[in-house]
Amino acid sequence: MDPYQVLGVDRAAADDDIRRAFRKLAKAYHPDLNPADTAAAEQFRKLSAAYDIIGDPPRRRQFDSGEIDASGQPKAQYGYGRSWADAAHGPGAGPGAGYGSFNGFSEIFEDVFGQRTAAGAGPRGGFSQGGDFAGSYARADVAKSGSDVRYGLEIDLLEALEGTKKRVTMPGGGVLDLTVPAGIEHGQILRLRGKGGAGTNGGASGDALVEIKVRPHKLFSRVGNDIHAEAPVTIDEAVLGGRIEVSTVSGRVQLTLPPGTANGRVFRLKGKGVGELPGKKAGDHFVTIRVVMPDTVDDDLRDFFQTWRTDHSYEPGDR
């Protein structure tokens, strides 16, 4: 079949256009990306053979001038039994030979698949003479590692701090039983060796990479190993002081407020943050006081503060 038609390019196409066309089609039909698809493998073989002819400028000129056919075989003879193709490449050269400096296939597959052909491949980086498919990219006996797969897993803040066990359902229907270690942070990735895509021809399986996403908590926020939270208090608690009960990640504890505690004042509860982790001491819990007004300001409260303001006015600072 006409190699120009196989690659879907015009006979006047530039070499770069032919290269781009082959790259696009090779990626779509490569057997590594279409396992067990015989039709894709056959199409890839045809693409390879076509590019073997018109992807090499000297051979393209020979094909265009009628010296060789679509399989790379000479169409005319001259002189002492040597073909035009032999003459073009020198003694001992035949179809598909003599192009040691042409690295079209290896360059293209490095671009498309991020790898070079293996040592021992054919003269065109994995393809035999005449365009036959025989290289390391599709050889049935070459081991290939499986690809890594990525998942996202959402957990609560307390689960992240205490550790938990989760079951992750994979797109293909399989499941992964995952142990989330205590103290894990948002955005960290757990790697499960050998739980990714299956290898081929005895190659090792890839890994499963699970990114942890910690949902926001209604009371607590985490900064490193410390926990931050607000504690709402009434006007009288702020003015008179006293003991209040506040929540921490390890339970409720008592906090003593001194008389005249201002709104926004921060108290530290040492060691009440994230628990002790390998190489890290336990964090602290920081409580920010938030003075809350009553839902209704009644006459008693209004009269009290009116009198108090008259007798005890003070300057709170710049505003």
Disulfide bonds with the S-S distance in Angstrom:
none
